[in-house]
Amino acid sequence: MIRVFALLSFLVLAAALAFGPSLMAPAVAQGSGSGSGVKVCKAKTPQGKIKKWRCGKDQACCVNSFLNTYSCGIPGLGCL
């Protein structure tokens, strides 16, 4: 039973990673934050609220609505 659960968990994680780019909502970067190498990212949550966070100038603003995560991308690779 534990092996079946582990296998299903792995399949769900693999599907989330495979279909992640199609589930990612656009995030809007506005101006610069408090530092010169920082930008402010904004996105609308599934509940309708506005989420704000800061990323480096060379990082993408990443939003995954399926997993409800808001993060900064990797320079050169973008959102993974």
C-alpha positions as a LaTeX table, in Angstrom:
\begin{tabular}{lrrr}
\hline
Residue & $x$ (\AA) & $y$ (\AA) & $z$ (\AA) \\
\hline
Met1 & 0.00 & 0.00 & 0.00 \\
Ile2 & 2.86 & 2.35 & 0.80 \\
Arg3 & 4.49 & 1.59 & $-2.55$ \\
Val4 & 1.27 & 2.41 & $-4.39$ \\
Phe5 & 1.00 & 5.72 & $-2.54$ \\
Ala6 & 4.64 & 6.53 & $-3.26$ \\
Leu7 & 4.16 & 5.71 & $-6.94$ \\
Leu8 & 1.04 & 7.87 & $-7.17$ \\
Ser9 & 2.82 & 10.73 & $-5.41$ \\
Phe10 & 5.70 & 10.46 & $-7.84$ \\
Leu11 & 3.33 & 10.48 & $-10.83$ \\
Val12 & 1.51 & 13.57 & $-9.55$ \\
Leu13 & 4.82 & 15.36 & $-9.01$ \\
Ala14 & 6.05 & 14.35 & $-12.47$ \\
Ala15 & 2.81 & 15.61 & $-14.04$ \\
Ala16 & 3.08 & 18.91 & $-12.18$ \\
Leu17 & 6.62 & 19.38 & $-13.45$ \\
Ala18 & 5.73 & 18.32 & $-16.99$ \\
Phe19 & 2.68 & 20.54 & $-17.25$ \\
Gly20 & 4.05 & 23.30 & $-15.01$ \\
Pro21 & 4.76 & 25.83 & $-17.77$ \\
Ser22 & 1.20 & 25.51 & $-19.07$ \\
Leu23 & $-0.19$ & 26.10 & $-15.58$ \\
Met24 & 1.92 & 29.14 & $-14.88$ \\
Ala25 & 0.05 & 32.42 & $-14.84$ \\
Pro26 & 1.71 & 35.62 & $-15.98$ \\
Ala27 & 3.28 & 37.79 & $-13.31$ \\
Val28 & 3.78 & 41.50 & $-13.74$ \\
Ala29 & 7.06 & 43.09 & $-12.69$ \\
Gln30 & 6.75 & 46.73 & $-11.76$ \\
Gly31 & 9.55 & 49.21 & $-11.47$ \\
Ser32 & 12.36 & 48.67 & $-9.04$ \\
Gly33 & 12.02 & 47.74 & $-5.41$ \\
Ser34 & 13.96 & 49.23 & $-2.54$ \\
Gly35 & 17.33 & 48.14 & $-3.99$ \\
Ser36 & 18.81 & 48.83 & $-7.37$ \\
Gly37 & 19.05 & 45.11 & $-8.28$ \\
Val38 & 15.49 & 44.27 & $-7.18$ \\
Lys39 & 12.12 & 44.31 & $-8.92$ \\
Val40 & 8.66 & 43.90 & $-7.44$ \\
Cys41 & 6.51 & 41.09 & $-8.84$ \\
Lys42 & 2.71 & 41.09 & $-8.63$ \\
Ala43 & 0.18 & 38.37 & $-9.45$ \\
Lys44 & $-3.44$ & 37.62 & $-8.70$ \\
Thr45 & $-4.06$ & 34.59 & $-6.47$ \\
Pro46 & $-6.88$ & 32.10 & $-7.14$ \\
Gln47 & $-8.74$ & 33.77 & $-4.24$ \\
Gly48 & $-8.61$ & 37.10 & $-6.09$ \\
Lys49 & $-6.04$ & 38.82 & $-3.86$ \\
Ile50 & $-2.91$ & 40.51 & $-5.18$ \\
Lys51 & 0.35 & 38.81 & $-4.13$ \\
Lys52 & 3.58 & 40.86 & $-4.17$ \\
Trp53 & 7.17 & 39.64 & $-3.83$ \\
Arg54 & 10.64 & 40.80 & $-4.81$ \\
Cys55 & 13.06 & 39.18 & $-7.25$ \\
Gly56 & 16.43 & 40.16 & $-8.65$ \\
Lys57 & 16.53 & 42.15 & $-11.89$ \\
Asp58 & 17.90 & 39.11 & $-13.76$ \\
Gln59 & 15.28 & 36.70 & $-12.35$ \\
Ala60 & 11.85 & 35.93 & $-13.76$ \\
Cys61 & 8.69 & 36.30 & $-11.67$ \\
Cys62 & 7.28 & 32.77 & $-11.42$ \\
Val63 & 3.71 & 31.85 & $-10.55$ \\
Asn64 & 2.29 & 28.35 & $-10.38$ \\
Ser65 & $-1.46$ & 28.59 & $-9.78$ \\
Phe66 & $-1.85$ & 24.81 & $-9.49$ \\
Leu67 & 0.56 & 24.58 & $-6.53$ \\
Asn68 & $-0.17$ & 28.13 & $-5.29$ \\
Thr69 & 3.50 & 29.10 & $-5.32$ \\
Tyr70 & 5.05 & 32.48 & $-6.07$ \\
Ser71 & 8.82 & 32.55 & $-6.49$ \\
Cys72 & 11.75 & 33.91 & $-8.44$ \\
Gly73 & 13.22 & 32.08 & $-11.42$ \\
Ile74 & 16.79 & 31.04 & $-12.03$ \\
Pro75 & 18.88 & 33.48 & $-14.08$ \\
Gly76 & 19.33 & 32.11 & $-17.58$ \\
Leu77 & 16.79 & 29.30 & $-17.08$ \\
Gly78 & 13.67 & 31.20 & $-16.12$ \\
Cys79 & 10.86 & 29.42 & $-14.30$ \\
Leu80 & 11.30 & 25.67 & $-13.86$ \\
\hline
\end{tabular}
